Amino acid sequence: MVQVDESRSGYAGSQVDLGCQFINSDPPVKISQVTWQKFVNGSKQNVAIANPALGVSVLPPFKERVRFKNPMVRRPTPSLEDTTITFFALRLSDEAAYICEYTTFPAGNRENTVNLTVYARPMIQMSLSTPAIVAVQTNQKMTVATCVSANGKPPGVISWDTGLDGEENSQEIRNPDGTFTVRSDYIMVPTKQMHQRKLTCVTTYHNEKYSDSVTLNIQYEPDVTIEGYDGNWYLNRDSVQLVCQADANPPVSLYQWRFLNGSIPDNVEVRDNLLLFKGAVTYDLAGTYLCDATNSIGTRSAAVEVNVTEFPSFPHEISQGHQGLGAAIGMVALGSSLLVVAVTLLGVLFHRRQRTFKGDYSTKKHVLGSSSYRKGGSLPPYPALPQVLICPEEDDDVKKAQMYGRPISLTEDIHELQDSRGGSEQMNRSFSVESEVEGCGYGEQCFAFYDENELEMSVDMVPQMDGSVISKEEWYV
């Protein structure tokens, strides 16, 4: 039997082997001749022949490009079991089916077929539609770049890699030699924002990718602005100027200054795109200044209106650096002030807490405000007079002694207390709350009894360890 590869492929211009081996029988048969043929459109064309007696022969048009790979075939006593042939400088026209035929005795002819496919790598080319693309004022689209995959087999697939807002238009052409040419145009509205942007064409061919890039050169009219006027031109200010700035492609070739309020003042010097004001600022400099910038694409203008005031609207001499330093110093001073205030407040609060009474503010501190006792839940017929004032603990006994004339005990006989008082009956019956309050300092505790009956009720009061008293019949919640 004859054993060959089912298919082989190669690129135009390269070389490729078409293998063919004869698997002999046992006992072996005699090989009389081996013939390679090209099968095209139903007809056979001889390519190469190997004969044990006559030698090797390669026929035109393959004579210079085809040979038997195994050198044993070319010997005077050849070995024809392996008759692989090699194609050099492969051509597109070589694509066909090739038959390897063995003539044997006594078994007759044996053959097999291998298919050869020839590929052609395309030529990738990318170019701008024109070297310089002019930006248009309307929304008219135009082709800015073209990508071509020429003479490829199979045809290439073109795509665009870009962040620009555009669209592509592709067409495919079949060439006479069986190759294909693919052309793709990138279409968009050219604007100045697209200047110097990159546009990349990616061609995919036979699982391979090729890319090529161009940088857009968009030409546009000048985009003009005037700088230098800060809104604070005042009398006698010096070192002022106006600068005409223009963004243009190609660059601006001509700058022209105009003064819409008349002719440019004599003390103003024109230096291309610079308007230099010599000397101090006067009212004559006020008005509208206009700058015309021209390049090969067109002319654009910008204007600025200058107002001159008698006094500066803000300190012009203070630089931004000094202003920043002043702001920093102000922040530090503010922070220091806040810190001092916070420390002072904490000190005051701490001092007041030291002076504040730290006793137990429970119901046992209350002194009844009427001559009768009440149970919890009942309301007095009128607001009771304040019975408890605040006094320092260390002066408590002294105050009480001053009020009663001597140290007393709540358990002493009330009549003895009344007798020791003497003086006016009215004064014995009542102590003025106001007078006693005047005798006590702020925050001191004093007892002021204003009713004789109520004073007598004190016998039912029980002294406590902390110096306070509570009623025997007082209700606790």
C-alpha positions in Angstrom: 0.0 0.0 0.0 1.0 3.7 -0.5 1.0 5.9 2.6 0.8 9.7 2.3 -0.2 12.7 4.4 -3.9 13.6 4.1 -3.1 17.3 3.5 -0.2 19.7 3.6 -0.1 23.5 3.5 2.5 26.2 3.2 2.9 30.0 2.5 3.7 31.3 -0.9 7.5 31.6 -1.2 8.2 28.9 1.4 9.0 25.2 1.0 6.9 22.2 1.9 7.3 18.4 1.9 4.8 16.0 0.3 5.5 12.6 2.0 5.0 9.2 0.3 6.1 5.8 1.6 5.5 2.3 0.1 4.6 -0.4 2.6 5.8 -3.6 0.9 4.3 -7.0 1.3 5.8 -10.2 2.5 7.1 -11.6 0.3 8.0 -8.2 -1.2 6.9 -7.1 -4.6 9.2 -5.5 -7.2 8.8 -1.7 -7.6 9.1 -0.8 -11.3 8.5 3.0 -11.1 7.2 5.9 -8.9 5.3 8.8 -10.4 4.1 12.1 -8.8 1.2 13.7 -10.7 -0.7 17.0 -10.2 -4.4 16.6 -10.5 -6.1 19.8 -11.7 -9.6 20.2 -13.2 -10.0 16.4 -13.9 -6.6 16.0 -15.7 -3.2 14.7 -14.5 0.1 16.4 -15.0 3.4 14.6 -14.3 5.7 16.3 -11.8 8.5 13.9 -11.0 9.4 10.2 -11.9 11.8 7.8 -10.2 12.8 4.6 -12.2 15.3 2.0 -10.9 16.8 1.6 -14.3 16.4 5.1 -15.8 17.0 7.3 -12.8 15.1 10.4 -11.6 13.3 13.0 -13.8 11.5 16.2 -12.8 9.4 17.8 -15.5 8.8 21.5 -16.3 7.5 23.8 -14.8 8.6 22.0 -11.6 12.2 21.2 -12.7 13.8 24.0 -10.7 11.6 23.8 -7.7 10.9 20.1 -7.0 13.2 17.3 -6.0 13.1 13.9 -4.2 14.0 14.5 -0.6 15.5 11.0 0.1 19.0 10.9 -1.5 18.7 7.0 -1.8 16.3 7.6 -4.6 19.0 9.4 -6.7 21.6 6.6 -6.4 22.4 4.2 -9.3 20.8 1.5 -7.3 18.0 3.4 -5.7 15.7 2.6 -2.8 12.2 3.6 -3.7 10.3 2.8 -0.5 10.4 6.6 0.5 9.8 8.9 -2.4 8.9 12.2 -0.5 9.2 15.3 -2.7 10.0 18.9 -1.6 8.6 22.0 -3.1 10.8 25.1 -3.0 9.6 28.7 -3.6 6.0 27.6 -3.3 3.6 29.4 -5.6 -0.1 30.0 -5.4 -0.5 28.0 -8.6 1.0 24.9 -6.8 -2.2 24.5 -4.8 -3.8 21.3 -6.0 -4.2 17.5 -5.3 -1.0 15.5 -5.9 -1.0 11.7 -6.6 1.8 9.4 -5.5 1.6 6.3 -7.8 3.7 3.1 -7.4 4.0 0.6 -10.3 4.8 -2.9 -9.0 5.2 -6.4 -10.4 3.2 -8.5 -10.1 0.8 -6.6 -7.9 0.1 -3.8 -10.4 -0.4 0.0 -9.6 -0.9 1.4 -6.1 -1.5 5.1 -5.4 -2.7 7.7 -2.8 -3.5 11.4 -2.9 -2.3 14.4 -0.8 -4.0 17.8 -0.9 -1.7 20.9 -1.0 -3.0 24.3 0.2 -1.0 27.4 -0.5 -1.5 30.5 1.7 -0.5 34.1 1.0 0.3 36.5 3.8 -1.3 39.8 3.0 0.5 43.1 2.8 -0.8 45.4 5.5 -0.7 49.1 4.9 -2.3 52.0 6.8 -2.3 55.6 5.8 -4.0 59.0 6.4 -6.5 60.0 3.8 -4.4 63.2 3.4 -1.2 64.3 5.2 -3.2 67.2 6.9 -6.8 66.9 7.7 -8.7 70.2 8.2 -11.2 70.5 11.0 -14.6 71.5 9.7 -17.1 73.7 11.4 -20.1 71.6 10.2 -20.8 68.0 11.2 -19.7 66.7 7.8 -18.0 63.3 8.0 -15.0 62.4 6.0 -12.4 59.6 5.6 -9.5 60.3 7.9 -7.5 57.0 7.5 -7.5 53.9 5.3 -6.3 50.4 6.2 -5.6 47.8 3.4 -4.9 44.1 3.6 -3.7 43.3 0.1 -3.2 40.0 -1.8 -4.1 37.8 1.1 -5.2 34.2 0.9 -7.5 33.7 2.7 -8.7 37.4 3.0 -7.7 39.3 6.2 -10.3 40.7 8.6 -9.8 44.4 9.5 -10.9 46.1 12.7 -10.1 49.5 14.3 -8.7 50.0 17.8 -9.3 53.6 18.9 -11.2 55.7 21.4 -12.4 58.1 18.7 -16.0 58.5 17.7 -16.2 57.3 14.2 -17.3 54.4 11.9 -15.7 52.1 9.4 -16.5 51.1 5.9 -15.0 47.9 4.5 -14.9 46.2 1.0 -13.4 43.0 -0.2 -11.9 42.4 -3.8 -10.9 39.0 -5.3 -7.8 39.2 -7.4 -7.1 37.1 -10.5 -4.4 35.0 -8.8 -6.9 33.9 -6.2 -5.9 36.3 -3.4 -8.1 38.9 -1.8 -7.6 42.6 -1.0 -9.6 44.1 1.8 -9.9 47.9 2.2 -11.3 49.6 5.3 -11.9 53.4 5.7 -12.3 55.1 9.0 -14.9 57.9 8.8 -15.6 60.6 11.3 -16.0 64.4 11.8 -12.5 65.9 12.3 -12.2 68.3 15.2 -9.4 70.0 17.0 -9.9 67.7 20.0 -8.8 64.8 17.8 -5.4 66.3 17.0 -2.5 64.0 17.9 -4.8 61.2 18.7 -3.7 57.7 17.7 -5.7 55.5 15.3 -4.8 51.8 15.1 -5.7 49.2 12.4 -5.7 45.5 13.4 -5.7 42.9 10.7 -6.5 39.3 11.6 -5.2 36.7 9.1 -5.1 32.9 9.5 -5.1 33.1 13.4 -2.4 35.8 13.2 -2.8 39.5 14.1 -1.0 42.5 12.5 -1.4 46.1 13.7 -0.4 49.4 12.3 -1.0 52.9 13.8 -1.1 56.5 12.6 -1.3 59.8 14.5 -3.9 62.2 13.3 -2.8 65.6 12.1 -5.8 67.8 12.4 -5.3 71.4 11.3 -7.6 74.1 12.7 -8.0 77.8 13.1 -6.5 79.6 16.1 -8.3 79.4 19.4 -7.5 82.8 20.9 -7.6 84.2 24.4 -6.1 87.3 26.0 -4.4 87.1 29.4 -3.0 89.7 31.7 -6.0 91.7 32.8 -6.9 90.8 36.4 -9.7 93.3 36.9 -7.6 95.5 39.2 -5.9 98.1 37.0 -5.8 101.4 39.0 -4.1 104.7 38.7 -0.3 104.8 38.9 0.0 101.0 38.8 2.9 99.9 36.7 4.2 96.7 35.0 1.0 95.7 33.3 0.7 93.9 30.0 -1.7 91.9 27.8 -0.7 88.6 26.2 -2.5 87.1 23.2 -2.5 83.3 23.5 -3.5 81.1 20.5 -3.9 77.4 20.2 -3.5 76.7 16.4 -2.3 74.0 13.9 -0.3 75.1 12.0 1.1 77.7 14.4 0.0 81.4 14.2 1.9 83.3 11.6 0.6 86.8 12.4 -0.7 88.6 15.4 -2.5 92.0 15.1 -3.7 94.3 18.0 -6.5 96.7 17.8 -8.0 99.3 20.2 -11.7 99.6 19.6 -11.9 103.0 21.4 -9.4 104.6 19.0 -5.8 104.2 18.2 -3.5 102.3 20.6 -2.0 104.7 23.2 1.5 106.0 22.6 2.9 104.5 25.7 1.8 101.0 24.6 4.4 98.9 22.8 3.3 96.0 20.5 5.6 93.0 20.5 4.0 90.3 18.3 1.5 88.7 20.7 2.5 90.9 23.6 1.0 94.4 24.4 3.4 96.1 26.9 2.1 99.2 28.8 5.0 101.5 29.7 4.9 103.8 32.7 2.0 104.2 35.2 -1.6 103.3 34.4 -3.8 106.2 33.4 -7.5 106.5 32.5 -6.4 106.7 28.8 -5.7 103.0 28.9 -9.3 102.0 29.6 -11.2 100.5 26.7 -11.5 97.3 24.7 -8.5 95.6 23.2 -8.8 93.1 20.4 -6.2 90.5 19.2 -6.4 88.9 15.7 -4.4 85.6 15.2 -3.9 84.2 11.7 -2.6 80.9 10.4 -3.0 79.1 7.0 -6.4 77.8 8.0 -8.0 81.1 9.0 -8.2 84.1 11.4 -9.8 84.2 14.8 -10.1 87.0 17.4 -10.5 87.6 21.1 -11.2 90.8 23.0 -10.8 92.1 26.6 -12.3 95.2 28.2 -10.0 97.0 30.5 -11.4 99.2 33.3 -9.2 101.7 35.2 -10.1 102.6 38.8 -8.7 105.3 41.1 -7.9 102.9 43.9 -7.0 99.2 43.9 -9.9 96.9 44.6 -7.7 94.6 46.5 -4.0 94.7 47.6 -2.2 94.0 44.5 1.3 94.0 46.0 0.5 91.1 48.3 1.6 88.0 46.5 -0.2 84.7 46.8 2.7 83.3 48.7 2.4 86.0 51.4 -1.4 85.5 51.4 -0.9 81.8 52.0 1.6 82.6 54.8 -0.9 85.1 56.4 -3.7 82.5 56.3 -1.5 79.9 57.9 -0.5 82.3 60.7 -4.2 83.2 61.2 -5.1 79.6 61.6 -2.4 79.0 64.1 -3.5 82.1 66.2 -7.2 80.9 66.0 -6.2 77.5 67.2 -4.2 78.9 70.1 -7.1 81.1 71.1 -9.5 78.2 71.1 -7.1 76.2 73.2 -6.8 78.9 75.8 -10.6 79.3 76.0 -11.0 75.6 76.4 -8.4 75.4 79.2 -10.0 78.4 81.0 -13.5 76.8 80.9 -12.2 73.5 82.2 -10.5 75.4 85.1 -13.7 77.3 86.0 -15.8 74.1 85.9 -13.2 72.3 88.1 -13.2 75.2 90.6 -16.9 75.3 90.8 -17.2 71.6 91.3 -14.8 71.9 94.3 -17.2 74.5 95.9 -20.4 72.6 95.2 -22.1 70.7 98.0 -21.5 67.0 97.7 -24.1 65.8 100.2 -27.0 63.5 99.6 -30.0 65.4 98.0 -32.6 63.0 99.3 -36.0 63.7 100.8 -34.5 63.7 104.3 -33.1 67.1 103.7 -36.5 68.7 103.4 -38.0 70.7 106.2 -41.8 70.9 106.2 -43.1 74.1 104.8 -46.3 74.3 106.9 -47.6 73.7 110.4 -49.1 70.4 109.5 -47.7 67.2 107.9 -48.9 65.9 104.6 -48.7 62.5 103.0 -47.2 61.9 99.6 -49.5 62.7 96.7 -51.2 65.7 98.3 -50.6 69.2 97.1 -50.0 72.3 99.3 -52.6 75.0 99.1 -49.9 77.6 98.4 -46.2 77.3 97.5 -44.1 76.7 100.6 -41.4 79.2 101.4 -37.9 78.1 100.9 -36.8 76.4 104.0 -33.3 75.1 103.1 -30.4 77.3 102.0 -26.9 76.1 101.3 -24.1 76.6 103.7 -20.6 75.2 103.9 -20.3 72.1 106.0 -17.6 73.6 108.2 -19.8 76.6 109.1 -23.0 74.7 109.7 -22.8 74.5 113.4 -21.7 78.1 113.8 -24.6 79.3 111.7 -27.0 77.3 113.7 -25.5 78.6 116.9 -25.8 82.2 115.7 -29.5 81.6 114.8 -30.4 80.0 118.1 -28.0 82.0 120.3 -26.3 78.9 121.6 -25.8 75.3 120.5 -29.1 73.5 120.8 -30.4 70.0 120.3 -33.7 69.3 118.5 -34.6 67.2 121.4 -34.4 70.0 123.9 -37.5 71.5 125.4 -39.0 74.0 123.0 -40.2 76.3 125.8 -36.7 76.6 127.2 -35.6 77.8 123.8 -38.4 80.3 123.7 -37.5 81.7 127.1 -33.9 82.1 126.2 -34.7 84.2 123.3 -36.4 87.1 125.1 -37.3 90.4 123.4 -40.2 91.1 121.3 -42.9 88.4 121.1 -43.2 89.0 117.4 -39.5 88.5 117.0 -39.6 85.3 119.1 -42.4 83.9 116.9 -40.8 84.5 113.6 -37.4 84.9 112.0 -37.2 86.9 108.8 -36.2 84.6 105.9 -34.7 87.6 104.1 -32.6 88.7 107.0 -31.2 85.3 107.5 -30.5 84.9 103.8 -28.6 88.2 104.0 -26.5 86.7 106.8 -25.5 83.7 104.7 -23.2 83.8 101.8 -24.0 82.3 98.4 -24.1 78.6 98.5 -24.4 78.4 102.3 -27.0 76.3 104.2 -29.1 78.1 106.8 -32.3 77.2 108.6 -35.0 79.9 108.9 -38.0 79.0 110.9 -40.9 81.5 110.4 -43.7 79.8 112.4 -43.8 79.1 116.1 -46.0 76.1 115.6 -43.7 74.8 113.0 -40.7 75.2 115.3 -42.5 73.2 117.9 -43.0 70.4 115.4 -39.2 70.0 115.3 -39.4 67.7 118.3 -40.6 65.0 115.8 -37.5 65.5 113.7 -34.7 62.9 114.0 -31.1 64.1 113.6 -28.9 62.2 111.2 -25.1 61.4 111.1 -24.5 64.0 108.3 -26.2 66.8 110.3 -29.5 66.7 108.5 -32.9 65.9 110.0 -35.9 63.9 108.8 -39.5 63.7 110.0 -40.8 60.7 111.8 -44.0 60.8 109.8 -42.4 61.7 106.4 -43.3 59.4 103.6 -40.5 58.1 101.4 -41.0 57.2 97.8 
